[in-house]
Amino acid sequence: MNKRLWIALAAATALLVLGLACDRLLGTKIKDIQADPRKYEGRRVTVSGTVVDTVNLLVYKAFVLDDGTGQIRVVTDRILPRKGQRTTVRGTVKQGFGESVVIVEEGSAAAKQGG
C-alpha cells in the first residue's frame, strides 16, 4: 500500500474512535430517550444535567434530572444529590412507576434486583 492510503486509513480510524468517545463522553439527551423509549428500553445510557427535584421515601429514592432538552427520573439507593446540583448518571432505561421512562442508576440495589 502506498503512504497516502495508510495516512487516509489512519485518519479514518482516528475519526471513528474520536466519534465513539465523544458520544460516550457527551451522553444521551433526555429528549431522545423520551421521544423513542422503546429504542432505549433496557439499554445503559449516560445523562448529565441539573437536579430539579428529589424524593426520599422509606424504600424509594429518586431525583429528577433536567438536561435542558427534557426531564427524567433517576431511581437510586445512593445519597441523593442536592437540588440545583449538576450531575452525571449512568444507568439502565426502564418503563416504570406510571411515567414513560426512568433510569435505574448503575450500581444501585434496584439495578441489581432488576428494577
Secondary structure, 3 states (H helix, E strand, C coil): CCHHHHHHHHHHHHHHHHHHHHHHHHCCCHHHHHHCHHHHCCCEEEEEEEEEEEEECCCCEEEEEECCCCEEEEEECCCCCCCCCEEEEEEEEEEECCEEEEEEECCCHHHHCCC
